[in-house]
Amino acid sequence: NPALLKAYKEGDWNQHGVANLVIPRSIALKCVNNKFPWEDQFARRMTVVDVAGEGGDEAVIYNMENATVLDQEIYSHRDLMDTVGRVIAHAKRNNSTVIAVDKPGEGAGVWSRLREVFQNDINGNKMVVYGFDGRISPPEGLDDETYANYKTYAWFKASKLYFKEGKANIPNDPELIRQLSAVKWKYHSNGKIILEDKKKIKEILGRSPDRADTYIIALDALQ
């Protein structure tokens, strides 16, 4: 297939039906180990977790500074209180002031427990525990009219503000890159844009895009 060969050799994915990809592979690759000079020089530090669900999903913990992944822990078991302990340890080591959790499903219990743990000041610093819920509506206005849910809005916002602007900074992790560049969008029956069903994405990848979701949640929490 000449178009596919050209895409692989030259990074020109516009020739091979990638117009409906939220983050084309060529753009994701440009953000690998990308040292973007933040204008305000303010280091926002956070810890982000996507809790493992059923069917061999990964639990992913990223420690972040702005849009940069500083370090990570990826594992497969689903002990929720163990995950809570791991997240707290990561947050303290990273000096995080925000913990972001993918809230639906298994993440609800982790989010709830973290809220209890950090309901009081820790060493004089207030920890913000942010629950990302992709099922809710986007912010009112143009985004509410365009995107079918918050998850779709968050992915497109990440694509426009960070990846296409060269502000994202991801590690050289082939699986993360593969997941980021596998998510497609389509039009919903109501005329709004929506991400492809997660089942279809899992069929393509052979697994859930947990690493990509965690990074997108981090960029959303950064706002």
PyRosetta script that sets phi, psi and omega in degrees:
from pyrosetta import init, pose_from_sequence

init()
pose = pose_from_sequence("NPALLKAYKEGDWNQHGVANLVIPRSIALKCVNNKFPWEDQFARRMTVVDVAGEGGDEAVIYNMENATVLDQEIYSHRDLMDTVGRVIAHAKRNNSTVIAVDKPGEGAGVWSRLREVFQNDINGNKMVVYGFDGRISPPEGLDDETYANYKTYAWFKASKLYFKEGKANIPNDPELIRQLSAVKWKYHSNGKIILEDKKKIKEILGRSPDRADTYIIALDALQ")
pose.set_psi(1, 106.1)
pose.set_omega(1, -176.1)
pose.set_phi(2, -58.8)
pose.set_psi(2, -38.3)
pose.set_omega(2, -178.7)
pose.set_phi(3, -66.7)
pose.set_psi(3, -40.5)
pose.set_omega(3, 179.2)
pose.set_phi(4, -67.5)
pose.set_psi(4, -41.2)
pose.set_omega(4, 178.6)
pose.set_phi(5, -62.0)
pose.set_psi(5, -42.4)
pose.set_omega(5, 178.9)
pose.set_phi(6, -63.7)
pose.set_psi(6, -39.0)
pose.set_omega(6, 179.4)
pose.set_phi(7, -62.2)
pose.set_psi(7, -46.2)
pose.set_omega(7, -179.4)
pose.set_phi(8, -66.7)
pose.set_psi(8, -42.1)
pose.set_omega(8, -174.1)
pose.set_phi(9, -76.5)
pose.set_psi(9, -38.8)
pose.set_omega(9, -171.9)
pose.set_phi(10, -113.8)
pose.set_psi(10, -3.1)
pose.set_omega(10, 179.7)
pose.set_phi(11, 73.0)
pose.set_psi(11, 17.4)
pose.set_omega(11, -178.4)
pose.set_phi(12, -93.9)
pose.set_psi(12, 81.2)
pose.set_omega(12, -175.0)
pose.set_phi(13, -81.3)
pose.set_psi(13, -5.2)
pose.set_omega(13, 177.2)
pose.set_phi(14, -65.3)
pose.set_psi(14, -16.9)
pose.set_omega(14, -176.7)
pose.set_phi(15, -88.6)
pose.set_psi(15, -6.8)
pose.set_omega(15, -172.7)
pose.set_phi(16, -127.9)
pose.set_psi(16, 51.4)
pose.set_omega(16, 170.8)
pose.set_phi(17, 63.2)
pose.set_psi(17, 37.6)
pose.set_omega(17, 179.5)
pose.set_phi(18, -107.8)
pose.set_psi(18, 16.3)
pose.set_omega(18, -179.3)
pose.set_phi(19, -62.9)
pose.set_psi(19, -23.8)
pose.set_omega(19, -179.2)
pose.set_phi(20, -101.6)
pose.set_psi(20, 17.1)
pose.set_omega(20, 171.6)
pose.set_phi(21, -83.4)
pose.set_psi(21, 136.3)
pose.set_omega(21, 178.9)
pose.set_phi(22, -70.1)
pose.set_psi(22, -45.2)
pose.set_omega(22, 179.0)
pose.set_phi(23, -127.2)
pose.set_psi(23, 96.7)
pose.set_omega(23, 178.5)
pose.set_phi(24, -58.8)
pose.set_psi(24, 150.3)
pose.set_omega(24, -177.2)
pose.set_phi(25, -58.0)
pose.set_psi(25, -39.4)
pose.set_omega(25, -178.1)
pose.set_phi(26, -60.7)
pose.set_psi(26, -35.2)
pose.set_omega(26, 179.3)
pose.set_phi(27, -74.9)
pose.set_psi(27, -40.1)
pose.set_omega(27, 177.9)
pose.set_phi(28, -60.9)
pose.set_psi(28, -41.5)
pose.set_omega(28, -178.1)
pose.set_phi(29, -63.7)
pose.set_psi(29, -33.4)
pose.set_omega(29, 179.3)
pose.set_phi(30, -67.9)
pose.set_psi(30, -16.6)
pose.set_omega(30, -177.8)
pose.set_phi(31, -100.8)
pose.set_psi(31, 8.9)
pose.set_omega(31, 177.0)
pose.set_phi(32, -76.7)
pose.set_psi(32, 124.8)
pose.set_omega(32, -178.8)
pose.set_phi(33, 50.8)
pose.set_psi(33, 45.3)
pose.set_omega(33, -176.4)
pose.set_phi(34, -95.5)
pose.set_psi(34, 110.2)
pose.set_omega(34, -177.5)
pose.set_phi(35, -89.2)
pose.set_psi(35, 87.4)
pose.set_omega(35, -178.3)
pose.set_phi(36, -83.6)
pose.set_psi(36, 128.6)
pose.set_omega(36, 179.1)
pose.set_phi(37, -79.4)
pose.set_psi(37, 104.0)
pose.set_omega(37, -179.5)
pose.set_phi(38, -68.6)
pose.set_psi(38, 127.1)
pose.set_omega(38, -173.0)
pose.set_phi(39, -64.0)
pose.set_psi(39, -38.5)
pose.set_omega(39, -176.2)
pose.set_phi(40, -83.1)
pose.set_psi(40, -8.8)
pose.set_omega(40, 178.3)
pose.set_phi(41, 56.8)
pose.set_psi(41, 22.9)
pose.set_omega(41, -179.5)
pose.set_phi(42, -100.5)
pose.set_psi(42, 120.6)
pose.set_omega(42, -176.6)
pose.set_phi(43, -88.0)
pose.set_psi(43, 108.5)
pose.set_omega(43, 175.3)
pose.set_phi(44, -93.7)
pose.set_psi(44, 118.3)
pose.set_omega(44, -174.9)
pose.set_phi(45, -111.4)
pose.set_psi(45, 133.4)
pose.set_omega(45, -178.8)
pose.set_phi(46, -148.5)
pose.set_psi(46, 162.0)
pose.set_omega(46, 174.3)
pose.set_phi(47, -120.7)
pose.set_psi(47, 131.0)
pose.set_omega(47, -173.6)
pose.set_phi(48, -124.2)
pose.set_psi(48, 138.3)
pose.set_omega(48, -178.6)
pose.set_phi(49, -136.3)
pose.set_psi(49, 134.2)
pose.set_omega(49, 168.2)
pose.set_phi(50, -111.5)
pose.set_psi(50, 113.0)
pose.set_omega(50, -172.4)
pose.set_phi(51, -76.9)
pose.set_psi(51, 139.0)
pose.set_omega(51, -179.3)
pose.set_phi(52, -64.6)
pose.set_psi(52, 135.0)
pose.set_omega(52, 176.1)
pose.set_phi(53, -107.7)
pose.set_psi(53, -149.4)
pose.set_omega(53, -178.7)
pose.set_phi(54, -86.4)
pose.set_psi(54, 164.8)
pose.set_omega(54, 172.2)
pose.set_phi(55, 76.5)
pose.set_psi(55, 34.4)
pose.set_omega(55, 175.4)
pose.set_phi(56, 77.6)
pose.set_psi(56, 18.6)
pose.set_omega(56, 177.3)
pose.set_phi(57, -64.2)
pose.set_psi(57, 155.1)
pose.set_omega(57, 175.9)
pose.set_phi(58, -94.0)
pose.set_psi(58, 146.6)
pose.set_omega(58, 164.0)
pose.set_phi(59, -92.3)
pose.set_psi(59, 128.5)
pose.set_omega(59, -175.0)
pose.set_phi(60, -124.0)
pose.set_psi(60, 127.6)
pose.set_omega(60, 174.7)
pose.set_phi(61, -121.5)
pose.set_psi(61, 122.1)
pose.set_omega(61, 175.3)
pose.set_phi(62, -114.6)
pose.set_psi(62, 132.6)
pose.set_omega(62, 167.3)
pose.set_phi(63, -96.6)
pose.set_psi(63, 128.8)
pose.set_omega(63, -170.4)
pose.set_phi(64, -122.5)
pose.set_psi(64, 149.5)
pose.set_omega(64, 161.6)
pose.set_phi(65, -127.8)
pose.set_psi(65, 113.8)
pose.set_omega(65, -170.0)
pose.set_phi(66, 53.9)
pose.set_psi(66, -125.1)
pose.set_omega(66, -177.7)
pose.set_phi(67, -97.5)
pose.set_psi(67, 15.6)
pose.set_omega(67, -177.1)
pose.set_phi(68, -102.4)
pose.set_psi(68, 130.9)
pose.set_omega(68, 172.9)
pose.set_phi(69, -81.9)
pose.set_psi(69, 114.3)
pose.set_omega(69, -178.9)
pose.set_phi(70, -83.3)
pose.set_psi(70, -43.7)
pose.set_omega(70, 175.2)
pose.set_phi(71, -159.1)
pose.set_psi(71, 172.6)
pose.set_omega(71, -172.7)
pose.set_phi(72, -150.7)
pose.set_psi(72, 161.1)
pose.set_omega(72, 169.1)
pose.set_phi(73, -139.0)
pose.set_psi(73, 126.9)
pose.set_omega(73, -177.9)
pose.set_phi(74, -129.6)
pose.set_psi(74, 125.9)
pose.set_omega(74, -177.7)
pose.set_phi(75, -148.7)
pose.set_psi(75, 178.1)
pose.set_omega(75, -169.6)
pose.set_phi(76, -118.1)
pose.set_psi(76, -18.6)
pose.set_omega(76, -173.8)
pose.set_phi(77, -77.8)
pose.set_psi(77, 164.9)
pose.set_omega(77, -166.9)
pose.set_phi(78, -119.6)
pose.set_psi(78, 26.5)
pose.set_omega(78, 177.2)
pose.set_phi(79, -73.8)
pose.set_psi(79, 107.7)
pose.set_omega(79, -170.9)
pose.set_phi(80, -65.7)
pose.set_psi(80, -40.3)
pose.set_omega(80, -179.3)
pose.set_phi(81, -71.3)
pose.set_psi(81, -30.7)
pose.set_omega(81, 173.0)
pose.set_phi(82, -64.0)
pose.set_psi(82, -41.0)
pose.set_omega(82, 177.4)
pose.set_phi(83, -62.9)
pose.set_psi(83, -41.0)
pose.set_omega(83, 176.7)
pose.set_phi(84, -56.9)
pose.set_psi(84, -47.8)
pose.set_omega(84, 179.8)
pose.set_phi(85, -61.4)
pose.set_psi(85, -41.3)
pose.set_omega(85, 179.1)
pose.set_phi(86, -63.6)
pose.set_psi(86, -43.3)
pose.set_omega(86, -178.7)
pose.set_phi(87, -63.6)
pose.set_psi(87, -43.0)
pose.set_omega(87, 179.0)
pose.set_phi(88, -61.6)
pose.set_psi(88, -44.1)
pose.set_omega(88, 179.3)
pose.set_phi(89, -61.9)
pose.set_psi(89, -42.6)
pose.set_omega(89, 178.4)
pose.set_phi(90, -63.6)
pose.set_psi(90, -44.0)
pose.set_omega(90, -177.5)
pose.set_phi(91, -62.6)
pose.set_psi(91, -41.2)
pose.set_omega(91, 179.2)
pose.set_phi(92, -67.5)
pose.set_psi(92, -42.7)
pose.set_omega(92, -179.5)
pose.set_phi(93, -66.3)
pose.set_psi(93, -33.0)
pose.set_omega(93, -177.6)
pose.set_phi(94, -88.8)
pose.set_psi(94, -3.8)
pose.set_omega(94, -174.4)
pose.set_phi(95, 55.7)
pose.set_psi(95, 41.3)
pose.set_omega(95, -178.5)
pose.set_phi(96, -73.5)
pose.set_psi(96, 144.9)
pose.set_omega(96, 172.6)
pose.set_phi(97, -109.5)
pose.set_psi(97, -4.9)
pose.set_omega(97, 177.3)
pose.set_phi(98, -134.7)
pose.set_psi(98, 136.0)
pose.set_omega(98, 168.0)
pose.set_phi(99, -117.4)
pose.set_psi(99, 124.1)
pose.set_omega(99, 179.3)
pose.set_phi(100, -111.1)
pose.set_psi(100, 133.7)
pose.set_omega(100, -176.0)
pose.set_phi(101, -127.6)
pose.set_psi(101, 134.4)
pose.set_omega(101, 171.0)
pose.set_phi(102, -71.2)
pose.set_psi(102, 104.7)
pose.set_omega(102, -163.8)
pose.set_phi(103, -75.3)
pose.set_psi(103, -39.2)
pose.set_omega(103, -176.5)
pose.set_phi(104, -62.1)
pose.set_psi(104, 156.1)
pose.set_omega(104, 174.8)
pose.set_phi(105, 67.9)
pose.set_psi(105, -132.0)
pose.set_omega(105, -177.7)
pose.set_phi(106, -61.2)
pose.set_psi(106, -27.1)
pose.set_omega(106, -177.6)
pose.set_phi(107, -68.2)
pose.set_psi(107, -18.9)
pose.set_omega(107, -177.2)
pose.set_phi(108, -61.3)
pose.set_psi(108, -42.3)
pose.set_omega(108, -179.5)
pose.set_phi(109, -67.3)
pose.set_psi(109, -39.1)
pose.set_omega(109, 178.3)
pose.set_phi(110, -66.1)
pose.set_psi(110, -45.4)
pose.set_omega(110, 178.4)
pose.set_phi(111, -59.1)
pose.set_psi(111, -45.8)
pose.set_omega(111, -178.2)
pose.set_phi(112, -62.6)
pose.set_psi(112, -44.2)
pose.set_omega(112, -179.1)
pose.set_phi(113, -67.2)
pose.set_psi(113, -40.1)
pose.set_omega(113, 178.4)
pose.set_phi(114, -64.3)
pose.set_psi(114, -36.0)
pose.set_omega(114, 176.1)
pose.set_phi(115, -61.7)
pose.set_psi(115, -39.4)
pose.set_omega(115, 177.8)
pose.set_phi(116, -66.0)
pose.set_psi(116, -45.3)
pose.set_omega(116, -177.3)
pose.set_phi(117, -62.1)
pose.set_psi(117, -41.6)
pose.set_omega(117, -173.9)
pose.set_phi(118, -104.5)
pose.set_psi(118, 26.8)
pose.set_omega(118, 180.0)
pose.set_phi(119, -71.9)
pose.set_psi(119, -20.1)
pose.set_omega(119, 176.0)
pose.set_phi(120, -110.9)
pose.set_psi(120, 162.8)
pose.set_omega(120, 179.4)
pose.set_phi(121, -61.6)
pose.set_psi(121, 139.4)
pose.set_omega(121, 175.3)
pose.set_phi(122, -109.5)
pose.set_psi(122, 113.6)
pose.set_omega(122, -179.0)
pose.set_phi(123, 53.6)
pose.set_psi(123, 34.8)
pose.set_omega(123, 177.6)
pose.set_phi(124, 82.1)
pose.set_psi(124, -2.2)
pose.set_omega(124, -179.6)
pose.set_phi(125, -112.5)
pose.set_psi(125, 129.7)
pose.set_omega(125, 179.6)
pose.set_phi(126, -81.1)
pose.set_psi(126, 123.1)
pose.set_omega(126, 176.7)
pose.set_phi(127, -90.0)
pose.set_psi(127, 127.3)
pose.set_omega(127, 176.1)
pose.set_phi(128, -93.1)
pose.set_psi(128, 124.3)
pose.set_omega(128, 176.3)
pose.set_phi(129, -107.2)
pose.set_psi(129, 109.4)
pose.set_omega(129, -174.0)
pose.set_phi(130, -102.7)
pose.set_psi(130, 125.6)
pose.set_omega(130, 177.2)
pose.set_phi(131, -99.8)
pose.set_psi(131, 111.1)
pose.set_omega(131, 178.5)
pose.set_phi(132, -82.1)
pose.set_psi(132, 125.9)
pose.set_omega(132, 179.5)
pose.set_phi(133, -128.8)
pose.set_psi(133, 102.5)
pose.set_omega(133, -176.6)
pose.set_phi(134, -72.2)
pose.set_psi(134, -8.6)
pose.set_omega(134, -177.1)
pose.set_phi(135, -82.4)
pose.set_psi(135, -20.7)
pose.set_omega(135, -175.4)
pose.set_phi(136, -75.7)
pose.set_psi(136, 173.6)
pose.set_omega(136, -179.8)
pose.set_phi(137, -77.7)
pose.set_psi(137, 152.1)
pose.set_omega(137, 174.8)
pose.set_phi(138, -67.3)
pose.set_psi(138, 171.4)
pose.set_omega(138, 175.4)
pose.set_phi(139, -56.3)
pose.set_psi(139, 147.3)
pose.set_omega(139, -178.8)
pose.set_phi(140, -66.1)
pose.set_psi(140, 151.7)
pose.set_omega(140, -178.5)
pose.set_phi(141, 117.6)
pose.set_psi(141, -145.9)
pose.set_omega(141, -178.2)
pose.set_phi(142, -62.4)
pose.set_psi(142, -39.4)
pose.set_omega(142, -179.6)
pose.set_phi(143, -63.1)
pose.set_psi(143, -37.5)
pose.set_omega(143, 179.9)
pose.set_phi(144, -66.3)
pose.set_psi(144, -31.5)
pose.set_omega(144, 179.7)
pose.set_phi(145, -80.2)
pose.set_psi(145, -23.5)
pose.set_omega(145, -172.7)
pose.set_phi(146, -94.8)
pose.set_psi(146, -43.7)
pose.set_omega(146, -171.6)
pose.set_phi(147, -107.2)
pose.set_psi(147, 140.8)
pose.set_omega(147, -174.1)
pose.set_phi(148, -75.3)
pose.set_psi(148, -26.6)
pose.set_omega(148, 179.0)
pose.set_phi(149, -154.2)
pose.set_psi(149, 175.0)
pose.set_omega(149, -174.4)
pose.set_phi(150, -69.3)
pose.set_psi(150, -34.0)
pose.set_omega(150, -179.7)
pose.set_phi(151, -62.2)
pose.set_psi(151, -44.3)
pose.set_omega(151, 177.4)
pose.set_phi(152, -61.1)
pose.set_psi(152, -45.0)
pose.set_omega(152, 177.3)
pose.set_phi(153, -57.5)
pose.set_psi(153, -44.1)
pose.set_omega(153, -177.6)
pose.set_phi(154, -65.8)
pose.set_psi(154, -40.1)
pose.set_omega(154, 178.9)
pose.set_phi(155, -65.0)
pose.set_psi(155, -44.3)
pose.set_omega(155, -179.5)
pose.set_phi(156, -68.9)
pose.set_psi(156, -36.5)
pose.set_omega(156, 177.0)
pose.set_phi(157, -63.2)
pose.set_psi(157, -43.2)
pose.set_omega(157, 177.8)
pose.set_phi(158, -62.0)
pose.set_psi(158, -41.9)
pose.set_omega(158, 179.9)
pose.set_phi(159, -62.2)
pose.set_psi(159, -45.9)
pose.set_omega(159, -174.9)
pose.set_phi(160, -75.6)
pose.set_psi(160, -46.4)
pose.set_omega(160, -171.4)
pose.set_phi(161, -85.0)
pose.set_psi(161, -25.9)
pose.set_omega(161, -173.5)
pose.set_phi(162, -116.9)
pose.set_psi(162, -53.5)
pose.set_omega(162, -176.0)
pose.set_phi(163, -72.4)
pose.set_psi(163, -51.0)
pose.set_omega(163, -177.2)
pose.set_phi(164, -71.5)
pose.set_psi(164, -23.8)
pose.set_omega(164, 177.1)
pose.set_phi(165, -89.3)
pose.set_psi(165, -1.9)
pose.set_omega(165, 178.7)
pose.set_phi(166, 71.7)
pose.set_psi(166, 27.2)
pose.set_omega(166, -179.4)
pose.set_phi(167, -100.7)
pose.set_psi(167, -12.3)
pose.set_omega(167, 177.8)
pose.set_phi(168, -75.3)
pose.set_psi(168, 151.8)
pose.set_omega(168, 178.6)
pose.set_phi(169, -143.4)
pose.set_psi(169, 97.6)
pose.set_omega(169, -176.7)
pose.set_phi(170, -107.8)
pose.set_psi(170, 153.1)
pose.set_omega(170, 176.8)
pose.set_phi(171, -71.5)
pose.set_psi(171, 164.0)
pose.set_omega(171, 178.4)
pose.set_phi(172, -80.0)
pose.set_psi(172, 68.2)
pose.set_omega(172, -179.0)
pose.set_phi(173, -109.4)
pose.set_psi(173, 105.5)
pose.set_omega(173, -177.0)
pose.set_phi(174, -55.5)
pose.set_psi(174, -34.1)
pose.set_omega(174, -178.9)
pose.set_phi(175, -70.7)
pose.set_psi(175, -41.9)
pose.set_omega(175, 176.4)
pose.set_phi(176, -61.6)
pose.set_psi(176, -45.5)
pose.set_omega(176, 179.4)
pose.set_phi(177, -61.2)
pose.set_psi(177, -43.4)
pose.set_omega(177, 179.7)
pose.set_phi(178, -61.9)
pose.set_psi(178, -41.8)
pose.set_omega(178, -179.2)
pose.set_phi(179, -69.3)
pose.set_psi(179, -43.7)
pose.set_omega(179, -180.0)
pose.set_phi(180, -60.2)
pose.set_psi(180, -35.9)
pose.set_omega(180, -174.7)
pose.set_phi(181, -97.3)
pose.set_psi(181, 17.0)
pose.set_omega(181, 178.4)
pose.set_phi(182, -109.4)
pose.set_psi(182, -8.9)
pose.set_omega(182, -174.1)
pose.set_phi(183, -85.9)
pose.set_psi(183, 122.7)
pose.set_omega(183, -179.5)
pose.set_phi(184, -110.4)
pose.set_psi(184, 163.5)
pose.set_omega(184, 176.7)
pose.set_phi(185, -121.4)
pose.set_psi(185, 163.0)
pose.set_omega(185, 176.9)
pose.set_phi(186, -150.0)
pose.set_psi(186, 173.9)
pose.set_omega(186, 175.5)
pose.set_phi(187, -91.9)
pose.set_psi(187, 131.3)
pose.set_omega(187, 175.1)
pose.set_phi(188, -75.5)
pose.set_psi(188, 164.4)
pose.set_omega(188, 179.6)
pose.set_phi(189, -62.9)
pose.set_psi(189, -20.3)
pose.set_omega(189, 178.3)
pose.set_phi(190, -88.9)
pose.set_psi(190, 5.9)
pose.set_omega(190, 177.2)
pose.set_phi(191, 88.4)
pose.set_psi(191, -1.1)
pose.set_omega(191, 179.5)
pose.set_phi(192, -93.2)
pose.set_psi(192, 159.5)
pose.set_omega(192, 178.7)
pose.set_phi(193, -82.5)
pose.set_psi(193, 138.1)
pose.set_omega(193, 178.6)
pose.set_phi(194, -143.6)
pose.set_psi(194, 148.0)
pose.set_omega(194, 176.6)
pose.set_phi(195, -69.0)
pose.set_psi(195, 152.1)
pose.set_omega(195, 174.5)
pose.set_phi(196, -59.1)
pose.set_psi(196, 151.9)
pose.set_omega(196, 178.9)
pose.set_phi(197, -55.4)
pose.set_psi(197, 142.8)
pose.set_omega(197, -178.6)
pose.set_phi(198, -62.7)
pose.set_psi(198, -29.4)
pose.set_omega(198, 178.8)
pose.set_phi(199, -62.0)
pose.set_psi(199, -40.9)
pose.set_omega(199, 179.2)
pose.set_phi(200, -67.0)
pose.set_psi(200, -39.2)
pose.set_omega(200, 178.4)
pose.set_phi(201, -64.7)
pose.set_psi(201, -40.0)
pose.set_omega(201, 178.7)
pose.set_phi(202, -66.3)
pose.set_psi(202, -33.9)
pose.set_omega(202, 177.0)
pose.set_phi(203, -64.6)
pose.set_psi(203, -38.2)
pose.set_omega(203, 180.0)
pose.set_phi(204, -71.4)
pose.set_psi(204, -45.1)
pose.set_omega(204, -174.6)
pose.set_phi(205, -84.0)
pose.set_psi(205, -25.4)
pose.set_omega(205, -172.8)
pose.set_phi(206, 82.4)
pose.set_psi(206, 6.2)
pose.set_omega(206, 178.9)
pose.set_phi(207, -165.8)
pose.set_psi(207, 171.3)
pose.set_omega(207, 177.9)
pose.set_phi(208, -76.4)
pose.set_psi(208, 144.2)
pose.set_omega(208, -179.2)
pose.set_phi(209, -79.9)
pose.set_psi(209, 56.2)
pose.set_omega(209, -172.6)
pose.set_phi(210, -65.3)
pose.set_psi(210, -39.3)
pose.set_omega(210, -178.4)
pose.set_phi(211, -67.0)
pose.set_psi(211, -42.1)
pose.set_omega(211, 178.7)
pose.set_phi(212, -65.0)
pose.set_psi(212, -44.3)
pose.set_omega(212, 179.1)
pose.set_phi(213, -59.5)
pose.set_psi(213, -40.3)
pose.set_omega(213, -179.6)
pose.set_phi(214, -63.1)
pose.set_psi(214, -42.0)
pose.set_omega(214, -179.8)
pose.set_phi(215, -68.4)
pose.set_psi(215, -38.9)
pose.set_omega(215, 178.2)
pose.set_phi(216, -64.7)
pose.set_psi(216, -39.8)
pose.set_omega(216, 176.6)
pose.set_phi(217, -61.3)
pose.set_psi(217, -39.5)
pose.set_omega(217, 178.2)
pose.set_phi(218, -60.6)
pose.set_psi(218, -44.9)
pose.set_omega(218, 179.5)
pose.set_phi(219, -65.8)
pose.set_psi(219, -34.9)
pose.set_omega(219, 176.8)
pose.set_phi(220, -66.4)
pose.set_psi(220, -44.4)
pose.set_omega(220, -180.0)
pose.set_phi(221, -64.8)
pose.set_psi(221, -28.5)
pose.set_omega(221, 179.1)
pose.set_phi(222, -62.4)
pose.set_psi(222, -25.2)
pose.set_omega(222, 178.5)
pose.set_phi(223, -78.0)
pose.dump_pdb("model.pdb")
